[in-house]
Amino acid sequence: MASVSVSTGNPVVCLSGEIDMATAEALRASLEPWIRAGGPVVMDFSAVSFMGSTGLRILIEAARALDERGCIIIHGAHGATSTVLRMTKVDEALENVHFIECDVLVAS
């Protein structure tokens, strides 16, 4: 017999606008408690319009800090942000970074 349980412990970190040098520290601070706790960290990128190298560095640092205690799941990255993530192959370089492509929440 199958068992079903619902966990409320891992929220979705919703990002919007540009992830760059001006917003990097806010992103790092918002991720810190979830990285410290471990487990999957789900990030909704559907409202992100741009991500520079600073944002990419924070994602890599977060994944490395989680190590085997969890993973980063990036949901809804699109446009230039998706291109940056795919071109850098961060999901191939780090085993605990995963992309879920989805356009449902992406604003037209």
C-alpha positions as CSV (number, residue, x, y, z in Angstrom):
1,M,0.0,0.0,0.0
2,A,1.3,3.5,-0.9
3,S,1.8,6.2,1.6
4,V,1.4,9.9,1.0
5,S,2.7,12.7,3.1
6,V,2.8,16.5,2.6
7,S,5.8,18.5,3.8
8,T,5.5,22.2,4.6
9,G,9.1,22.6,5.6
10,N,10.6,23.7,2.3
11,P,9.2,27.0,0.9
12,V,9.6,28.2,-2.7
13,V,11.9,31.2,-2.9
14,C,10.2,33.5,-5.5
15,L,12.5,35.9,-7.3
16,S,11.6,38.7,-9.6
17,G,13.3,41.4,-11.6
18,E,17.1,41.4,-12.1
19,I,19.5,39.3,-10.1
20,D,22.7,41.4,-10.3
21,M,25.3,43.1,-8.1
22,A,22.6,45.4,-6.6
23,T,20.3,42.5,-5.5
24,A,22.9,39.8,-4.8
25,E,23.3,40.3,-1.1
26,A,19.5,40.2,-0.6
27,L,19.4,36.9,-2.5
28,R,22.3,35.5,-0.5
29,A,20.6,36.5,2.8
30,S,17.3,35.0,1.8
31,L,18.9,31.7,0.9
32,E,21.0,31.4,4.0
33,P,18.5,29.9,6.4
34,W,17.4,27.3,3.8
35,I,20.9,26.4,3.0
36,R,21.7,26.0,6.7
37,A,18.6,23.8,7.2
38,G,19.5,21.6,4.2
39,G,17.0,19.8,2.0
40,P,15.8,20.9,-1.4
41,V,15.7,24.6,-2.0
42,V,13.1,25.4,-4.7
43,M,13.6,28.7,-6.5
44,D,10.9,30.2,-8.8
45,F,12.6,32.1,-11.6
46,S,9.5,32.7,-13.6
47,A,9.5,36.5,-12.9
48,V,13.3,36.9,-13.3
49,S,14.2,39.1,-16.3
50,F,18.0,39.1,-16.0
51,M,20.7,37.3,-14.1
52,G,24.3,38.3,-14.2
53,S,27.4,36.5,-13.1
54,T,27.0,37.7,-9.5
55,G,23.6,35.8,-9.3
56,L,25.2,32.8,-10.9
57,R,28.0,32.8,-8.4
58,I,25.5,32.9,-5.5
59,L,23.7,29.9,-6.9
60,I,27.0,28.0,-7.2
61,E,28.0,29.0,-3.6
62,A,24.6,27.9,-2.3
63,A,24.8,24.5,-4.1
64,R,28.3,23.9,-2.8
65,A,27.2,24.9,0.7
66,L,24.4,22.4,0.6
67,D,26.7,19.7,-0.8
68,E,25.1,16.4,0.0
69,R,22.5,17.8,2.4
70,G,20.2,19.0,-0.4
71,C,19.8,20.5,-3.8
72,I,18.9,23.7,-5.6
73,I,15.8,23.3,-7.9
74,I,15.4,26.2,-10.4
75,H,11.9,26.4,-11.7
76,G,10.6,28.5,-14.6
77,A,13.9,30.1,-15.8
78,H,13.3,31.6,-19.3
79,G,14.7,34.0,-21.8
80,A,18.1,35.4,-21.2
81,T,18.2,33.9,-17.7
82,S,17.6,30.4,-19.0
83,T,20.3,31.0,-21.7
84,V,22.9,32.0,-19.0
85,L,22.1,28.9,-16.9
86,R,22.2,26.6,-19.9
87,M,25.4,28.1,-21.4
88,T,27.3,27.8,-18.1
89,K,26.1,24.2,-17.7
90,V,25.9,24.8,-13.9
91,D,23.5,21.8,-13.7
92,E,26.1,19.6,-15.2
93,A,29.0,20.9,-13.2
94,L,27.2,20.5,-9.9
95,E,25.2,17.4,-9.2
96,N,22.8,19.1,-6.8
97,V,21.5,21.8,-9.2
98,H,18.4,21.0,-11.2
99,F,16.4,22.9,-13.8
100,I,12.7,22.5,-14.3
101,E,11.5,24.2,-17.5
102,C,8.0,25.6,-17.2
103,D,6.3,28.6,-18.8
104,V,3.0,28.4,-16.9
105,L,3.9,31.2,-14.5
106,V,6.0,33.3,-16.9
107,A,4.4,36.6,-17.6
108,S,3.7,37.2,-21.3
